[in-house]
Amino acid sequence: MSADVLVVGAGPTGLALAAHLAAFDVSVMIVDRAADRAHESRALAIQPRTLEVLAGLRDGAGPGPDRSVSQRLVSAGNRMARLQVHAGGRVTTVPMFDLAMFDTAYPYLLVLSQAQTERILAEHLAAVGVEVRRQVTLTDLTQAPDGVECALRGPDGRVETAHARYVVGCDGAQSTVRRHAGIEFAGSTYPQVFALADLEADGLERGTAHAYLSAGGPLFFFPLERPATWRLLVMLPRSTSDTPGLDALQALTDGYTGGTVRLRDPVWMTTFRLHLRAATAYRSGRLFLAGDAAHIHSPAGAQGMNTGIQDATNLAWKLAAVLRGGPAELLDTYEAERAPVGRWVMRLSDRAFTAATSTSAPVRFARTRVVPLLLPLASRLRRARSTVLRATSQLDIRYRHSPLSTEGPGAPRRGPRAGDRLPEPPGTAMPGWQLLWPSDAPAPEHGTAQRLTVHRRPGKAILLVRPDGHIGYRSGPEGVDGLNAYIGRWFAG
C-alpha cells in the first residue's frame, strides 16, 4: 500500500485534512483505530471561519447541484442567536452575532453535534472516492529520505506495511504519531471534574443557550436538537467520586435553577477532566501533528475542533504544493503559522475557564455579584462585544509575521495586509492561489502557473491570495517585480 499522505485519525481534523488533500488531487489514506465514527455529540459549535474554509469542498452529493460541505453543515445545524445568563436573581439576554459582519457569508455560531459534523465530512470523502479505513491501528513507523514506512494492524490482527511520503497525526491527545515522532506534550490537568449529558430539559426557552452562574461554578444548557434537545455541562462538587446519574444531575440542576428545570430522557452521559497541553513541535521530518494531537484545552469559547480543522486547512495546501514540486520550505511555515494560533487559543480558553470555574473569593464575588450588574450593559457595548465575537469566530486570525507574508511597494495603507484573511475570498470553490489584479492594468504574466486563477477588479492593489484565503503578497501596481519574485520563490519546483 502507498499514498502521498497517510492521515492517522478520522475525527473532524483528520476528515477535513483528507478532504482538502483530495481536493488538490493528492493521494491520501486515512485510518482510525475505532470501529465507527463518533455518535456522541462531543464538540458542538462551528465557528464562521471554519465554515468558510470548508466551503470549497464540493462533491455534488445530496439534493441540489454541487452542494458544499458548509452548506450541508448549515442545513443540519442551528444558528445560535442569543445567550441567556441567569445570575443574582436576574435573567439577562445577550445577543450573539447580531453585529454587522459583512465580511463573511456565515455571520453566526452554528450548533451541530460532532457526530453530525463527522458524518457529513465522511459522506463527502466517500463521494470523492476516499475510504476511511476503520479498526486500523498505526503500530510503528520509520522515516526514510523518500518517505515513511508505516506498520498498520487491521481488524483481523494482521500487520501490513504502507509507504507514505508524509504522515499527519490527527489522532488526539494520546497521539501515536506524536509518540513516534518523539515530540513532548507539555502542560497540566485541571483539578475540576465535569459532567456532560445530552438530554431533554423542561422549563428552558428554546432556541437560546443558557448559563447559570453560581459561587460553585457555571451550569450550561446548549440547544442541540439532535440526538437530544439540550446539552448539559456542569462542574461537579469536589466530593463527587462516582459518575452521577440522572437523579444526581437533577439535584445539581435544582441548586442552580431553584427547581425550575426538569431533566429527563438522557441519551448520553459522561464525566471528564480537562487538560491544557501543547506539543513542543508540530513537525518532525516527514511527520506532522494537527488538532488535539498538537493542542488540547478547555472548551471555553468553542475553539478546539475549529482550531484543528483550520490546522488541517493550513497544512493541506502546503503538502499538496510540495508534492507537486513546490519548495520544501513551504512545510516549515505550517508550525510557524499555526503554533502561535494554538498558543493564543490556549491562553484564551484558559482565562475564560478560570473566570468561570475558580473558587477563589475574588473570582466568586465577581462571578456572582459584579457580572449580573454589568451584563445588562453588554447589549449596548457594541465595540467590546464585536471584539470578543471577532476573536472567538476566528475571522481575525492572521499570519503577518509568516515567511509567506510579503508587503510589496505601494501597498495600500488601509485594508487587509499580507498574512490577513481576505474577506470573502473570490475563489472559495477553486483550490489554488487567487490573484486579484487591477482591472485597468495589463494582463499578468503568471495567470496559469500552479493553479493561479486571475480575478480582475477595480482598484490599484495587487493581492495574491493563498489557497486558505489569506493574503500572501500585497502591493500597489508598481509591485509587479515583487509579485514575480514571490511567485518565483514559493511556486517554483
C-alpha positions as CSV (number, residue, x, y, z in Angstrom):
1,M,0.0,0.0,0.0
2,S,1.2,3.5,-0.7
3,A,-0.2,7.0,-0.6
4,D,1.2,10.5,-0.8
5,V,-0.2,11.3,2.7
6,L,-1.2,9.0,5.5
7,V,-3.7,10.6,7.9
8,V,-3.9,8.9,11.2
9,G,-7.2,9.7,13.0
10,A,-10.7,10.2,11.5
11,G,-12.1,12.8,13.8
12,P,-13.1,16.2,12.4
13,T,-9.4,17.3,11.9
14,G,-8.4,14.2,10.1
15,L,-11.5,14.1,7.9
16,A,-11.1,17.8,7.0
17,L,-7.4,17.2,6.1
18,A,-8.2,14.2,3.9
19,A,-11.0,16.2,2.2
20,H,-8.7,19.2,1.4
21,L,-5.9,16.9,0.2
22,A,-8.3,15.1,-2.1
23,A,-9.5,18.5,-3.5
24,F,-5.9,19.0,-4.5
25,D,-5.7,15.6,-6.2
26,V,-3.4,14.3,-3.5
27,S,-3.4,10.5,-3.0
28,V,-4.5,10.2,0.7
29,M,-5.1,7.2,3.0
30,I,-7.0,7.8,6.3
31,V,-7.1,5.3,9.1
32,D,-8.7,5.2,12.5
33,R,-8.5,2.6,15.3
34,A,-12.2,3.0,16.2
35,A,-14.8,0.7,14.6
36,D,-17.1,3.6,13.8
37,R,-17.3,7.4,13.8
38,A,-18.4,9.3,16.9
39,H,-22.1,9.0,17.7
40,E,-22.0,11.2,20.8
41,S,-22.4,14.9,20.4
42,R,-18.9,15.9,21.8
43,A,-17.9,19.2,20.2
44,L,-21.0,21.1,19.1
45,A,-20.1,24.6,17.8
46,I,-18.8,25.5,14.4
47,Q,-17.3,29.0,14.1
48,P,-17.8,31.2,11.0
49,R,-14.1,30.8,9.8
50,T,-14.4,27.1,9.9
51,L,-17.5,27.2,7.6
52,E,-15.5,29.5,5.3
53,V,-12.6,27.0,5.0
54,L,-14.9,24.1,4.3
55,A,-17.0,26.0,1.7
56,G,-14.7,25.0,-1.1
57,L,-15.3,21.2,-0.5
58,R,-17.9,20.2,-3.0
59,D,-18.9,16.7,-4.2
60,G,-22.4,17.0,-5.7
61,A,-23.8,14.6,-3.1
62,G,-27.3,15.1,-1.8
63,P,-30.2,17.1,-3.2
64,G,-29.3,20.2,-5.2
65,P,-26.4,20.7,-7.5
66,D,-22.9,20.7,-6.2
67,R,-23.6,21.3,-2.6
68,S,-20.6,22.3,-0.4
69,V,-19.7,20.7,2.9
70,S,-20.5,24.0,4.6
71,Q,-24.0,24.2,3.0
72,R,-24.7,20.7,4.3
73,L,-23.5,21.6,7.8
74,V,-25.6,24.7,7.9
75,S,-28.7,22.8,6.8
76,A,-28.2,20.2,9.6
77,G,-27.3,22.7,12.4
78,N,-28.9,25.5,14.3
79,R,-27.8,29.1,14.4
80,M,-27.2,30.3,17.9
81,A,-28.8,33.7,18.2
82,R,-28.5,34.6,21.9
83,L,-27.4,33.6,25.3
84,Q,-29.5,33.9,28.5
85,V,-27.4,34.4,31.6
86,H,-29.1,33.6,34.9
87,A,-27.3,35.2,37.9
88,G,-28.1,37.0,41.0
89,G,-31.8,36.5,40.5
90,R,-31.7,38.2,37.1
91,V,-32.0,36.9,33.6
92,T,-30.1,38.8,31.0
93,T,-30.3,38.1,27.3
94,V,-27.1,38.8,25.5
95,P,-27.4,38.9,21.6
96,M,-24.8,36.9,19.7
97,F,-23.5,37.8,16.3
98,D,-26.1,40.5,15.9
99,L,-23.4,42.9,15.0
100,A,-22.7,43.6,11.3
101,M,-20.3,41.0,10.0
102,F,-20.4,41.9,6.3
103,D,-17.1,40.2,5.5
104,T,-18.4,36.6,5.9
105,A,-21.2,34.5,4.4
106,Y,-21.6,32.8,7.8
107,P,-22.2,35.6,10.5
108,Y,-23.3,33.2,13.2
109,L,-22.2,30.4,15.5
110,L,-23.5,27.0,14.2
111,V,-24.6,24.5,16.8
112,L,-24.2,21.0,15.5
113,S,-23.0,17.8,17.2
114,Q,-19.6,16.4,16.4
115,A,-21.4,13.2,15.3
116,Q,-23.2,15.1,12.5
117,T,-20.1,17.0,11.6
118,E,-18.1,13.8,11.2
119,R,-21.0,12.2,9.3
120,I,-21.1,15.0,6.7
121,L,-17.3,15.1,6.2
122,A,-17.2,11.3,5.9
123,E,-20.0,11.3,3.3
124,H,-18.1,13.9,1.4
125,L,-14.9,11.8,1.4
126,A,-16.9,8.8,0.2
127,A,-18.4,10.9,-2.6
128,V,-14.9,11.9,-3.8
129,G,-13.6,8.3,-3.6
130,V,-11.7,8.4,-0.3
131,E,-12.4,5.5,2.1
132,V,-11.9,5.8,5.8
133,R,-10.2,2.6,6.9
134,R,-11.5,1.8,10.3
135,Q,-10.2,-0.6,13.0
136,V,-6.8,0.1,11.6
137,T,-4.0,1.0,14.1
138,L,-0.6,2.5,13.4
139,T,1.8,0.3,15.4
140,D,5.2,1.5,14.1
141,L,6.8,3.9,11.6
142,T,10.2,4.6,10.3
143,Q,11.3,7.7,8.4
144,A,13.4,7.4,5.3
145,P,14.8,10.0,2.9
146,D,11.9,9.5,0.4
147,G,9.0,8.8,2.9
148,V,7.7,7.0,5.9
149,E,7.3,3.2,6.2
150,C,4.3,2.5,8.4
151,A,3.1,-0.7,10.1
152,L,-0.7,-0.9,10.2
153,R,-2.6,-3.5,12.1
154,G,-6.0,-4.3,10.6
155,P,-9.2,-5.6,12.2
156,D,-8.1,-9.2,11.7
157,G,-4.9,-8.6,13.6
158,R,-2.6,-8.8,10.5
159,V,0.0,-6.1,10.1
160,E,0.6,-4.5,6.7
161,T,3.3,-2.2,5.6
162,A,2.2,1.1,4.0
163,H,4.5,3.7,2.4
164,A,3.6,7.4,2.6
165,R,5.5,10.5,1.6
166,Y,4.2,12.2,4.7
167,V,2.2,11.2,7.8
168,V,-0.1,13.5,9.7
169,G,-1.2,12.7,13.3
170,C,-4.7,13.8,13.8
171,D,-5.1,11.1,16.5
172,G,-5.9,13.1,19.5
173,A,-4.4,13.7,22.9
174,Q,-2.9,10.2,23.1
175,S,-1.4,10.6,19.6
176,T,0.6,7.6,18.4
177,V,2.2,9.7,15.7
178,R,3.4,12.2,18.3
179,R,4.9,9.5,20.4
180,H,6.8,8.0,17.4
181,A,8.0,11.5,16.5
182,G,9.4,12.0,20.0
183,I,7.6,15.2,20.5
184,E,6.7,16.2,24.1
185,F,3.2,17.1,25.1
186,A,3.8,19.7,27.7
187,G,1.2,21.1,30.1
188,S,-1.1,20.1,33.0
189,T,-4.5,18.8,34.0
190,Y,-7.2,20.9,35.6
191,P,-8.4,19.6,39.0
192,Q,-12.1,20.0,38.3
193,V,-14.3,17.2,37.1
194,F,-17.3,17.9,34.8
195,A,-20.5,16.1,33.9
196,L,-21.8,16.2,30.3
197,A,-25.2,15.0,29.2
198,D,-27.4,15.1,26.1
199,L,-31.0,15.1,27.3
200,E,-34.4,16.7,27.4
201,A,-34.9,19.6,29.8
202,D,-38.3,21.1,30.5
203,G,-38.5,24.8,31.6
204,L,-35.9,26.3,29.3
205,E,-36.7,28.7,26.5
206,R,-35.9,27.1,23.2
207,G,-33.5,28.5,20.6
208,T,-31.1,30.0,23.1
209,A,-28.2,29.0,25.2
210,H,-28.5,29.3,29.0
211,A,-25.8,29.9,31.5
212,Y,-26.5,29.7,35.3
213,L,-23.8,31.3,37.4
214,S,-23.1,30.5,41.0
215,A,-20.2,30.6,43.5
216,G,-19.5,26.9,42.8
217,G,-19.1,27.4,39.0
218,P,-21.4,27.5,36.0
219,L,-24.2,25.3,34.6
220,F,-24.7,25.5,30.9
221,F,-27.5,24.3,28.6
222,F,-26.8,24.5,24.9
223,P,-29.6,24.0,22.2
224,L,-28.6,20.8,20.4
225,E,-31.8,19.3,18.9
226,R,-30.0,16.1,17.9
227,P,-29.5,13.5,19.4
228,A,-31.4,15.3,22.2
229,T,-32.8,18.8,22.6
230,W,-30.2,20.0,25.1
231,R,-26.5,19.6,26.0
232,L,-25.9,20.0,29.8
233,L,-22.4,20.9,31.1
234,V,-21.8,21.3,34.8
235,M,-18.8,21.3,37.2
236,L,-19.2,18.6,39.8
237,P,-18.5,19.2,43.5
238,R,-15.1,18.1,44.6
239,S,-16.7,15.5,46.9
240,T,-18.2,13.6,44.0
241,S,-16.4,10.3,43.4
242,D,-18.7,8.4,41.0
243,T,-20.3,9.3,37.7
244,P,-23.6,11.0,38.6
245,G,-26.9,9.5,37.4
246,L,-29.9,11.5,36.3
247,D,-31.2,12.0,39.8
248,A,-27.8,13.4,40.9
249,L,-27.7,15.7,37.9
250,Q,-31.2,16.9,38.7
251,A,-30.2,17.7,42.3
252,L,-27.3,19.7,41.0
253,T,-29.5,21.5,38.5
254,D,-32.1,22.3,41.2
255,G,-29.3,24.1,43.1
256,Y,-28.7,26.4,40.1
257,T,-32.3,26.9,38.9
258,G,-34.4,26.7,42.0
259,G,-36.2,23.6,40.6
260,T,-37.5,25.4,37.5
261,V,-35.8,23.0,35.1
262,R,-36.6,19.3,35.0
263,L,-34.3,16.8,33.3
264,R,-35.4,13.7,31.5
265,D,-34.6,11.1,28.8
266,P,-30.8,11.2,28.7
267,V,-29.2,10.0,25.5
268,W,-25.6,10.2,26.7
269,M,-24.0,11.0,30.0
270,T,-20.3,11.1,30.9
271,T,-17.8,12.7,33.2
272,F,-14.4,14.1,32.2
273,R,-11.4,16.2,33.2
274,L,-9.8,18.9,31.1
275,H,-6.2,19.4,30.2
276,L,-4.1,22.3,28.9
277,R,-1.3,20.8,26.9
278,A,0.6,21.6,23.7
279,A,3.1,19.8,21.5
280,T,6.6,21.3,21.7
281,A,6.8,21.0,17.9
282,Y,4.2,20.5,15.1
283,R,6.7,18.6,12.9
284,S,9.5,16.1,13.0
285,G,10.8,15.5,9.5
286,R,8.0,13.9,7.5
287,L,5.7,13.7,10.5
288,F,3.2,16.4,11.3
289,L,0.6,17.0,14.1
290,A,-2.7,18.7,13.8
291,G,-5.8,19.2,16.1
292,D,-5.8,17.6,19.5
293,A,-2.6,15.8,18.8
294,A,-0.9,19.3,18.8
295,H,-3.0,21.1,21.4
296,I,-5.8,20.5,23.9
297,H,-7.5,22.9,26.2
298,S,-10.9,23.7,27.8
299,P,-14.0,24.0,25.6
300,A,-14.4,27.6,26.7
301,G,-15.0,29.7,23.6
302,A,-15.7,26.7,21.4
303,Q,-12.3,26.8,19.9
304,G,-10.9,23.2,19.9
305,M,-12.5,21.4,16.9
306,N,-12.4,24.6,14.9
307,T,-8.7,25.2,15.5
308,G,-8.0,21.6,14.5
309,I,-9.9,21.9,11.2
310,Q,-8.0,25.1,10.4
311,D,-4.7,23.4,11.2
312,A,-5.8,20.9,8.6
313,T,-6.7,23.6,6.1
314,N,-3.3,25.3,6.5
315,L,-1.3,22.1,6.2
316,A,-3.2,20.5,3.3
317,W,-2.4,23.1,0.6
318,K,1.3,23.2,1.6
319,L,1.6,19.4,1.4
320,A,-0.1,19.4,-1.9
321,A,2.2,22.2,-3.3
322,V,5.4,20.4,-2.2
323,L,4.1,17.1,-3.6
324,R,3.7,18.9,-6.9
325,G,7.3,20.1,-6.8
326,G,6.9,23.3,-4.8
327,P,9.7,24.4,-2.4
328,A,10.1,22.2,0.7
329,E,10.4,25.4,2.8
330,L,6.6,25.7,2.5
331,L,6.3,23.0,5.1
332,D,8.3,24.9,7.6
333,T,5.6,27.6,7.6
334,Y,3.0,25.3,9.0
335,E,4.4,25.4,12.5
336,A,5.5,29.0,12.1
337,E,1.9,30.0,11.4
338,R,-0.2,27.5,13.4
339,A,1.7,27.1,16.7
340,P,1.2,30.8,17.7
341,V,-2.5,30.3,17.0
342,G,-2.6,27.2,19.1
343,R,-0.9,29.1,22.0
344,W,-3.3,32.0,21.6
345,V,-6.3,29.7,21.8
346,M,-4.9,28.0,24.9
347,R,-4.5,31.4,26.6
348,L,-8.0,32.5,25.6
349,S,-9.6,29.3,26.8
350,D,-7.6,29.1,30.0
351,R,-8.6,32.6,31.0
352,A,-12.2,32.1,30.2
353,F,-12.2,28.7,32.0
354,T,-10.5,30.2,35.1
355,A,-13.1,33.0,35.3
356,A,-15.9,30.6,35.0
357,T,-14.7,27.9,37.5
358,S,-12.3,29.4,40.0
359,T,-13.5,29.1,43.6
360,S,-11.2,31.9,44.9
361,A,-13.1,34.6,46.8
362,P,-12.4,37.5,44.4
363,V,-13.5,35.5,41.3
364,R,-16.6,34.1,43.1
365,F,-17.6,37.6,44.0
366,A,-17.0,38.9,40.5
367,R,-19.0,36.0,39.0
368,T,-22.0,36.2,41.3
369,R,-22.2,39.9,42.2
370,V,-20.3,42.0,39.6
371,V,-21.2,40.1,36.4
372,P,-25.0,40.3,37.0
373,L,-24.7,44.1,37.3
374,L,-22.6,44.5,34.2
375,L,-24.4,42.1,31.9
376,P,-27.4,44.5,31.1
377,L,-24.7,46.8,29.6
378,A,-23.5,44.1,27.3
379,S,-26.1,44.6,24.6
380,R,-25.1,48.3,24.4
381,L,-21.3,47.8,24.4
382,R,-21.2,47.1,20.7
383,R,-17.5,47.6,20.2
384,A,-16.5,45.4,23.1
385,R,-18.9,42.6,22.0
386,S,-17.7,42.9,18.5
387,T,-14.1,42.4,19.6
388,V,-15.0,39.3,21.6
389,L,-17.1,37.8,18.8
390,R,-14.4,38.5,16.2
391,A,-11.8,36.8,18.3
392,T,-13.9,33.7,19.0
393,S,-15.2,33.5,15.5
394,Q,-11.5,33.1,14.4
395,L,-12.1,35.5,11.5
396,D,-9.3,37.8,12.6
397,I,-6.6,35.1,12.8
398,R,-3.6,36.3,10.7
399,Y,-0.1,35.4,9.8
400,R,1.6,38.7,9.3
401,H,4.9,37.5,10.6
402,S,5.0,34.4,8.4
403,P,7.7,34.0,5.8
404,L,4.8,33.6,3.4
405,S,3.5,37.2,4.1
406,T,5.1,39.9,2.0
407,E,4.2,43.6,1.7
408,G,5.4,44.9,-1.7
409,P,5.9,48.5,-2.8
410,G,2.9,50.8,-2.9
411,A,0.8,48.6,-0.7
412,P,-2.4,50.5,0.3
413,R,-2.4,52.0,3.8
414,R,-5.9,50.6,4.5
415,G,-7.4,47.2,4.1
416,P,-6.2,43.7,5.0
417,R,-2.4,43.3,4.9
418,A,-0.3,40.4,3.9
419,G,-1.0,37.5,6.2
420,D,-4.6,38.6,6.9
421,R,-7.6,36.7,5.9
422,L,-9.1,38.2,2.8
423,P,-12.8,38.9,3.5
424,E,-15.0,36.8,1.2
425,P,-12.2,35.2,-0.8
426,P,-13.1,35.2,-4.5
427,G,-12.4,31.6,-5.4
428,T,-13.7,29.5,-2.4
429,A,-14.8,26.7,-4.7
430,M,-11.4,26.5,-6.5
431,P,-8.4,25.1,-4.8
432,G,-5.3,27.0,-5.5
433,W,-3.9,30.6,-5.5
434,Q,-6.1,33.5,-6.5
435,L,-4.6,36.7,-8.0
436,L,-6.7,39.9,-7.6
437,W,-5.5,42.2,-10.4
438,P,-6.4,45.8,-11.1
439,S,-8.9,45.8,-14.0
440,D,-7.2,48.6,-15.9
441,A,-3.7,47.1,-15.7
442,P,-2.1,44.9,-18.5
443,A,-2.7,41.2,-18.1
444,P,-0.3,39.5,-15.6
445,E,2.3,37.0,-16.9
446,H,1.7,34.2,-14.4
447,G,-2.1,33.7,-14.8
448,T,-1.8,29.9,-15.4
449,A,1.0,28.9,-13.1
450,Q,0.4,26.4,-10.3
451,R,-3.4,26.7,-10.4
452,L,-3.2,30.5,-10.2
453,T,-6.6,32.0,-11.1
454,V,-6.8,35.7,-12.0
455,H,-9.7,37.9,-10.9
456,R,-9.8,41.4,-12.3
457,R,-11.4,44.0,-10.1
458,P,-11.5,47.8,-9.7
459,G,-8.7,49.4,-7.6
460,K,-5.0,49.7,-7.6
461,A,-3.9,47.0,-5.3
462,I,-2.3,43.7,-6.3
463,L,-3.4,40.9,-4.0
464,L,-2.1,37.3,-4.2
465,V,-4.4,35.1,-2.1
466,R,-3.3,31.7,-0.8
467,P,-5.5,28.6,-1.1
468,D,-6.6,29.0,2.5
469,G,-7.9,32.6,1.9
470,H,-5.0,34.5,3.5
471,I,-3.1,37.2,1.6
472,G,0.4,36.1,0.6
473,Y,1.6,39.2,-1.3
474,R,0.2,42.7,-1.4
475,S,1.4,45.7,-3.3
476,G,0.4,48.7,-5.5
477,P,0.5,48.5,-9.3
478,E,4.3,49.1,-9.2
479,G,4.8,45.9,-7.3
480,V,4.8,43.5,-10.2
481,D,8.5,42.7,-9.9
482,G,7.9,41.8,-6.2
483,L,5.0,39.6,-7.2
484,N,7.1,37.8,-9.8
485,A,9.9,37.3,-7.2
486,Y,7.3,36.0,-4.7
487,I,5.9,33.5,-7.3
488,G,9.5,32.5,-8.2
489,R,10.3,31.7,-4.6
490,W,7.1,29.9,-3.5
491,F,5.8,28.4,-6.7
492,A,8.9,27.1,-8.3
493,G,9.7,23.4,-8.2
